[in-house]
Amino acid sequence: MELSSTFCRMQETVQRDRAANAILENIRVVAGRAANAWGIEALFAERREARRERTRVIADMAALQNEQAPSEDDKLLSENPDRGVKNA
């Protein structure tokens, strides 16, 4: 399961808060390390999400380029010129 960047940033904030408010030194150290790890994971998630968005935009652009509108000549050959020709 892939974690979202929002979830990772939220966990990073929780751990940083825990580190700042902990009484015991070992809890501060562990929570600080956990916060750093969540921050790194958030960076990976942000890159992953950006890559997916770029891929989606490129796919949408390619689909628009591949989509062909019926020409006027095709419409004239149709039995129903006001509707155009079905895409085969």
N, CA, C and O atoms as a GROMACS GRO file, in nm:
protein
  352
    1MET      N    1   0.084  -0.118   0.000
    1MET     CA    2   0.000   0.000   0.000
    1MET      C    3   0.089   0.124   0.000
    1MET      O    4   0.181   0.136   0.080
    2GLU      N    5   0.058   0.215  -0.091
    2GLU     CA    6   0.134   0.339  -0.098
    2GLU      C    7   0.066   0.446  -0.012
    2GLU      O    8  -0.056   0.461  -0.014
    3LEU      N    9   0.147   0.517   0.062
    3LEU     CA   10   0.095   0.621   0.150
    3LEU      C   11   0.093   0.754   0.076
    3LEU      O   12   0.180   0.782  -0.006
    4SER      N   13  -0.006   0.836   0.106
    4SER     CA   14  -0.015   0.967   0.042
    4SER      C   15   0.082   1.064   0.110
    4SER      O   16   0.122   1.045   0.225
    5SER      N   17   0.118   1.167   0.036
    5SER     CA   18   0.208   1.268   0.093
    5SER      C   19   0.141   1.341   0.210
    5SER      O   20   0.208   1.380   0.305
    6THR      N   21   0.012   1.359   0.202
    6THR     CA   22  -0.062   1.425   0.310
    6THR      C   23  -0.053   1.344   0.439
    6THR      O   24  -0.028   1.399   0.546
    7PHE      N   25  -0.074   1.213   0.428
    7PHE     CA   26  -0.066   1.126   0.546
    7PHE      C   27   0.076   1.129   0.604
    7PHE      O   28   0.093   1.138   0.726
    8CYS      N   29   0.177   1.122   0.518
    8CYS     CA   30   0.316   1.122   0.565
    8CYS      C   31   0.350   1.253   0.636
    8CYS      O   32   0.416   1.252   0.739
    9ARG      N   33   0.305   1.364   0.580
    9ARG     CA   34   0.332   1.494   0.643
    9ARG      C   35   0.260   1.504   0.778
    9ARG      O   36   0.314   1.561   0.873
   10MET      N   37   0.140   1.450   0.785
   10MET     CA   38   0.067   1.452   0.911
   10MET      C   39   0.143   1.370   1.017
   10MET      O   40   0.158   1.414   1.131
   11GLN      N   41   0.190   1.252   0.979
   11GLN     CA   42   0.266   1.169   1.073
   11GLN      C   43   0.397   1.236   1.113
   11GLN      O   44   0.439   1.227   1.228
   12GLU      N   45   0.460   1.305   1.019
   12GLU     CA   46   0.583   1.378   1.051
   12GLU      C   47   0.554   1.484   1.156
   12GLU      O   48   0.632   1.501   1.251
   13THR      N   49   0.444   1.556   1.141
   13THR     CA   50   0.406   1.659   1.237
   13THR      C   51   0.377   1.600   1.375
   13THR      O   52   0.418   1.655   1.477
   14VAL      N   53   0.307   1.488   1.376
   14VAL     CA   54   0.276   1.421   1.504
   14VAL      C   55   0.405   1.382   1.575
   14VAL      O   56   0.420   1.404   1.695
   15GLN      N   57   0.499   1.324   1.501
   15GLN     CA   58   0.624   1.280   1.561
   15GLN      C   59   0.710   1.398   1.608
   15GLN      O   60   0.775   1.391   1.712
   16ARG      N   61   0.710   1.507   1.531
   16ARG     CA   62   0.786   1.626   1.573
   16ARG      C   63   0.726   1.685   1.701
   16ARG      O   64   0.798   1.730   1.790
   17ASP      N   65   0.595   1.683   1.708
   17ASP     CA   66   0.527   1.732   1.830
   17ASP      C   67   0.561   1.642   1.948
   17ASP      O   68   0.588   1.690   2.058
   18ARG      N   69   0.560   1.511   1.924
   18ARG     CA   70   0.595   1.416   2.030
   18ARG      C   71   0.738   1.438   2.077
   18ARG      O   72   0.765   1.434   2.197
   19ALA      N   73   0.830   1.462   1.984
   19ALA     CA   74   0.970   1.485   2.020
   19ALA      C   75   0.986   1.614   2.100
   19ALA      O   76   1.065   1.621   2.193
   20ALA      N   77   0.909   1.715   2.062
   20ALA     CA   78   0.921   1.845   2.131
   20ALA      C   79   0.863   1.841   2.272
   20ALA      O   80   0.909   1.913   2.360
   21ASN      N   81   0.762   1.756   2.293
   21ASN     CA   82   0.694   1.756   2.423
   21ASN      C   83   0.730   1.638   2.513
   21ASN      O   84   0.675   1.626   2.623
   22ALA      N   85   0.820   1.553   2.469
   22ALA     CA   86   0.855   1.435   2.549
   22ALA      C   87   0.942   1.474   2.668
   22ALA      O   88   1.027   1.563   2.659
   23ILE      N   89   0.919   1.406   2.778
   23ILE     CA   90   0.999   1.430   2.898
   23ILE      C   91   1.129   1.350   2.891
   23ILE      O   92   1.235   1.400   2.930
   24LEU      N   93   1.120   1.228   2.842
   24LEU     CA   94   1.237   1.140   2.837
   24LEU      C   95   1.319   1.163   2.710
   24LEU      O   96   1.264   1.182   2.602
   25GLU      N   97   1.450   1.161   2.727
   25GLU     CA   98   1.542   1.186   2.615
   25GLU      C   99   1.527   1.080   2.506
   25GLU      O  100   1.527   1.113   2.387
   26ASN      N  101   1.515   0.952   2.546
   26ASN     CA  102   1.507   0.847   2.444
   26ASN      C  103   1.380   0.860   2.359
   26ASN      O  104   1.382   0.827   2.241
   27ILE      N  105   1.271   0.908   2.417
   27ILE     CA  106   1.148   0.929   2.340
   27ILE      C  107   1.168   1.044   2.242
   27ILE      O  108   1.121   1.038   2.129
   28ARG      N  109   1.238   1.149   2.285
   28ARG     CA  110   1.267   1.261   2.194
   28ARG      C  111   1.352   1.215   2.077
   28ARG      O  112   1.328   1.255   1.963
   29VAL      N  113   1.451   1.132   2.104
   29VAL     CA  114   1.540   1.083   1.998
   29VAL      C  115   1.463   0.996   1.898
   29VAL      O  116   1.472   1.016   1.777
   30VAL      N  117   1.389   0.901   1.950
   30VAL     CA  118   1.315   0.809   1.863
   30VAL      C  119   1.209   0.885   1.783
   30VAL      O  120   1.193   0.860   1.663
   31ALA      N  121   1.137   0.975   1.847
   31ALA     CA  122   1.034   1.052   1.776
   31ALA      C  123   1.097   1.143   1.671
   31ALA      O  124   1.039   1.162   1.564
   32GLY      N  125   1.212   1.199   1.700
   32GLY     CA  126   1.283   1.282   1.602
   32GLY      C  127   1.325   1.201   1.480
   32GLY      O  128   1.313   1.247   1.367
   33ARG      N  129   1.375   1.081   1.504
   33ARG     CA  130   1.413   0.993   1.393
   33ARG      C  131   1.290   0.951   1.313
   33ARG      O  132   1.294   0.943   1.190
   34ALA      N  133   1.182   0.923   1.383
   34ALA     CA  134   1.057   0.885   1.314
   34ALA      C  135   1.008   1.002   1.229
   34ALA      O  136   0.962   0.982   1.116
   35ALA      N  137   1.016   1.123   1.281
   35ALA     CA  138   0.973   1.241   1.206
   35ALA      C  139   1.058   1.257   1.080
   35ALA      O  140   1.005   1.287   0.972
   36ASN      N  141   1.188   1.237   1.092
   36ASN     CA  142   1.275   1.245   0.975
   36ASN      C  143   1.239   1.139   0.871
   36ASN      O  144   1.238   1.166   0.751
   37ALA      N  145   1.211   1.019   0.917
   37ALA     CA  146   1.173   0.910   0.826
   37ALA      C  147   1.041   0.941   0.756
   37ALA      O  148   1.027   0.916   0.636
   38TRP      N  149   0.945   0.995   0.830
   38TRP     CA  150   0.817   1.033   0.768
   38TRP      C  151   0.837   1.145   0.667
   38TRP      O  152   0.770   1.148   0.564
   39GLY      N  153   0.928   1.236   0.695
   39GLY     CA  154   0.957   1.345   0.601
   39GLY      C  155   1.015   1.292   0.471
   39GLY      O  156   0.979   1.338   0.363
   40ILE      N  157   1.105   1.196   0.482
   40ILE     CA  158   1.164   1.135   0.362
   40ILE      C  159   1.058   1.060   0.283
   40ILE      O  160   1.052   1.070   0.161
   41GLU      N  161   0.974   0.986   0.352
   41GLU     CA  162   0.866   0.913   0.286
   41GLU      C  163   0.770   1.010   0.218
   41GLU      O  164   0.717   0.981   0.110
   42ALA      N  165   0.746   1.126   0.279
   42ALA     CA  166   0.658   1.227   0.219
   42ALA      C  167   0.718   1.279   0.089
   42ALA      O  168   0.645   1.302  -0.008
   43LEU      N  169   0.849   1.298   0.085
   43LEU     CA  170   0.915   1.341  -0.039
   43LEU      C  171   0.896   1.238  -0.149
   43LEU      O  172   0.864   1.274  -0.263
   44PHE      N  173   0.914   1.112  -0.116
   44PHE     CA  174   0.893   1.006  -0.215
   44PHE      C  175   0.748   1.006  -0.263
   44PHE      O  176   0.722   0.990  -0.382
   45ALA      N  177   0.655   1.022  -0.171
   45ALA     CA  178   0.512   1.022  -0.207
   45ALA      C  179   0.480   1.142  -0.295
   45ALA      O  180   0.403   1.129  -0.390
   46GLU      N  181   0.536   1.259  -0.266
   46GLU     CA  182   0.512   1.377  -0.348
   46GLU      C  183   0.565   1.357  -0.490
   46GLU      O  184   0.500   1.396  -0.587
   47ARG      N  185   0.682   1.298  -0.501
   47ARG     CA  186   0.738   1.269  -0.635
   47ARG      C  187   0.649   1.171  -0.710
   47ARG      O  188   0.623   1.187  -0.829
   48ARG      N  189   0.602   1.068  -0.640
   48ARG     CA  190   0.517   0.967  -0.700
   48ARG      C  191   0.386   1.030  -0.749
   48ARG      O  192   0.340   1.002  -0.860
   49GLU      N  193   0.327   1.115  -0.666
   49GLU     CA  194   0.201   1.181  -0.702
   49GLU      C  195   0.221   1.277  -0.820
   49GLU      O  196   0.135   1.285  -0.908
   50ALA      N  197   0.332   1.349  -0.822
   50ALA     CA  198   0.360   1.440  -0.933
   50ALA      C  199   0.380   1.362  -1.063
   50ALA      O  200   0.333   1.403  -1.169
   51ARG      N  201   0.449   1.248  -1.054
   51ARG     CA  202   0.472   1.164  -1.171
   51ARG      C  203   0.338   1.110  -1.225
   51ARG      O  204   0.317   1.108  -1.346
   52ARG      N  205   0.250   1.069  -1.136
   52ARG     CA  206   0.118   1.021  -1.179
   52ARG      C  207   0.039   1.131  -1.248
   52ARG      O  208  -0.028   1.107  -1.349
   53GLU      N  209   0.046   1.251  -1.194
   53GLU     CA  210  -0.027   1.364  -1.253
   53GLU      C  211   0.028   1.396  -1.392
   53GLU      O  212  -0.048   1.419  -1.486
   54ARG      N  213   0.162   1.397  -1.406
   54ARG     CA  214   0.221   1.421  -1.538
   54ARG      C  215   0.179   1.314  -1.637
   54ARG      O  216   0.146   1.344  -1.752
   55THR      N  217   0.180   1.189  -1.593
   55THR     CA  218   0.141   1.078  -1.680
   55THR      C  219  -0.004   1.093  -1.723
   55THR      O  220  -0.038   1.068  -1.838
   56ARG      N  221  -0.091   1.132  -1.630
   56ARG     CA  222  -0.232   1.150  -1.662
   56ARG      C  223  -0.252   1.262  -1.765
   56ARG      O  224  -0.330   1.247  -1.858
   57VAL      N  225  -0.181   1.372  -1.746
   57VAL     CA  226  -0.192   1.485  -1.840
   57VAL      C  227  -0.143   1.444  -1.978
   57VAL      O  228  -0.206   1.477  -2.078
   58ILE      N  229  -0.032   1.373  -1.984
   58ILE     CA  230   0.023   1.328  -2.112
   58ILE      C  231  -0.074   1.232  -2.180
   58ILE      O  232  -0.096   1.241  -2.300
   59ALA      N  233  -0.133   1.141  -2.104
   59ALA     CA  234  -0.229   1.046  -2.160
   59ALA      C  235  -0.353   1.119  -2.212
   59ALA      O  236  -0.406   1.085  -2.318
   60ASP      N  237  -0.399   1.220  -2.139
   60ASP     CA  238  -0.515   1.298  -2.184
   60ASP      C  239  -0.484   1.372  -2.314
   60ASP      O  240  -0.567   1.378  -2.404
   61MET      N  241  -0.364   1.429  -2.321
   61MET     CA  242  -0.324   1.500  -2.443
   61MET      C  243  -0.314   1.404  -2.561
   61MET      O  244  -0.357   1.436  -2.672
   62ALA      N  245  -0.258   1.286  -2.538
   62ALA     CA  246  -0.245   1.187  -2.644
   62ALA      C  247  -0.382   1.140  -2.690
   62ALA      O  248  -0.404   1.120  -2.810
   63ALA      N  249  -0.474   1.122  -2.597
   63ALA     CA  250  -0.609   1.079  -2.634
   63ALA      C  251  -0.678   1.185  -2.719
   63ALA      O  252  -0.749   1.152  -2.814
   64LEU      N  253  -0.658   1.311  -2.685
   64LEU     CA  254  -0.718   1.419  -2.765
   64LEU      C  255  -0.658   1.424  -2.904
   64LEU      O  256  -0.730   1.451  -3.001
   65GLN      N  257  -0.529   1.400  -2.915
   65GLN     CA  258  -0.464   1.402  -3.046
   65GLN      C  259  -0.508   1.284  -3.131
   65GLN      O  260  -0.518   1.297  -3.253
   66ASN      N  261  -0.532   1.170  -3.070
   66ASN     CA  262  -0.573   1.051  -3.144
   66ASN      C  263  -0.721   1.054  -3.182
   66ASN      O  264  -0.763   0.982  -3.274
   67GLU      N  265  -0.798   1.135  -3.114
   67GLU     CA  266  -0.941   1.144  -3.142
   67GLU      C  267  -0.961   1.223  -3.270
   67GLU      O  268  -0.915   1.337  -3.282
   68GLN      N  269  -1.029   1.162  -3.366
   68GLN     CA  270  -1.049   1.228  -3.495
   68GLN      C  271  -1.195   1.270  -3.508
   68GLN      O  272  -1.287   1.192  -3.487
   69ALA      N  273  -1.212   1.395  -3.545
   69ALA     CA  274  -1.348   1.445  -3.570
   69ALA      C  275  -1.385   1.408  -3.714
   69ALA      O  276  -1.299   1.412  -3.802
   70PRO      N  277  -1.510   1.372  -3.738
   70PRO     CA  278  -1.549   1.339  -3.875
   70PRO      C  279  -1.537   1.461  -3.966
   70PRO      O  280  -1.575   1.572  -3.928
   71SER      N  281  -1.484   1.439  -4.084
   71SER     CA  282  -1.468   1.549  -4.178
   71SER      C  283  -1.602   1.584  -4.242
   71SER      O  284  -1.698   1.509  -4.231
   72GLU      N  285  -1.606   1.698  -4.308
   72GLU     CA  286  -1.729   1.741  -4.375
   72GLU      C  287  -1.766   1.644  -4.487
   72GLU      O  288  -1.884   1.620  -4.511
   73ASP      N  289  -1.666   1.588  -4.556
   73ASP     CA  290  -1.694   1.491  -4.663
   73ASP      C  291  -1.763   1.368  -4.606
   73ASP      O  292  -1.856   1.316  -4.667
   74ASP      N  293  -1.718   1.321  -4.490
   74ASP     CA  294  -1.781   1.205  -4.427
   74ASP      C  295  -1.925   1.236  -4.388
   74ASP      O  296  -2.013   1.150  -4.401
   75LYS      N  297  -1.949   1.356  -4.342
   75LYS     CA  298  -2.084   1.394  -4.303
   75LYS      C  299  -2.177   1.399  -4.424
   75LYS      O  300  -2.295   1.365  -4.414
   76LEU      N  301  -2.123   1.442  -4.538
   76LEU     CA  302  -2.204   1.449  -4.659
   76LEU      C  303  -2.243   1.311  -4.709
   76LEU      O  304  -2.350   1.295  -4.770
   77LEU      N  305  -2.159   1.210  -4.685
   77LEU     CA  306  -2.188   1.076  -4.730
   77LEU      C  307  -2.284   1.002  -4.637
   77LEU      O  308  -2.333   0.895  -4.672
   78SER      N  309  -2.310   1.056  -4.524
   78SER     CA  310  -2.397   0.991  -4.428
   78SER      C  311  -2.543   1.002  -4.468
   78SER      O  312  -2.583   1.097  -4.536
   79GLU      N  313  -2.622   0.905  -4.426
   79GLU     CA  314  -2.766   0.912  -4.449
   79GLU      C  315  -2.828   1.021  -4.362
   79GLU      O  316  -2.934   1.074  -4.396
   80ASN      N  317  -2.766   1.053  -4.253
   80ASN     CA  318  -2.812   1.155  -4.160
   80ASN      C  319  -2.702   1.261  -4.145
   80ASN      O  320  -2.626   1.256  -4.048
   81PRO      N  321  -2.693   1.355  -4.237
   81PRO     CA  322  -2.581   1.450  -4.233
   81PRO      C  323  -2.579   1.537  -4.108
   81PRO      O  324  -2.473   1.586  -4.068
   82ASP      N  325  -2.695   1.558  -4.046
   82ASP     CA  326  -2.696   1.641  -3.926
   82ASP      C  327  -2.634   1.569  -3.806
   82ASP      O  328  -2.593   1.633  -3.710
   83ARG      N  329  -2.627   1.437  -3.812
   83ARG     CA  330  -2.570   1.359  -3.702
   83ARG      C  331  -2.426   1.318  -3.727
   83ARG      O  332  -2.355   1.289  -3.632
   84GLY      N  333  -2.382   1.316  -3.849
   84GLY     CA  334  -2.247   1.271  -3.879
   84GLY      C  335  -2.242   1.120  -3.890
   84GLY      O  336  -2.344   1.053  -3.890
   85VAL      N  337  -2.122   1.069  -3.899
   85VAL     CA  338  -2.099   0.926  -3.918
   85VAL      C  339  -2.055   0.864  -3.786
   85VAL      O  340  -1.981   0.926  -3.710
   86LYS      N  341  -2.100   0.744  -3.760
   86LYS     CA  342  -2.053   0.674  -3.642
   86LYS      C  343  -1.905   0.641  -3.658
   86LYS      O  344  -1.860   0.607  -3.767
   87ASN      N  345  -1.831   0.650  -3.548
   87ASN     CA  346  -1.690   0.609  -3.551
   87ASN      C  347  -1.684   0.458  -3.554
   87ASN      O  348  -1.742   0.392  -3.468
   88ALA      N  349  -1.616   0.404  -3.651
   88ALA     CA  350  -1.609   0.258  -3.666
   88ALA      C  351  -1.496   0.200  -3.586
   88ALA      O  352  -1.476   0.079  -3.588
   0.00000   0.00000   0.00000
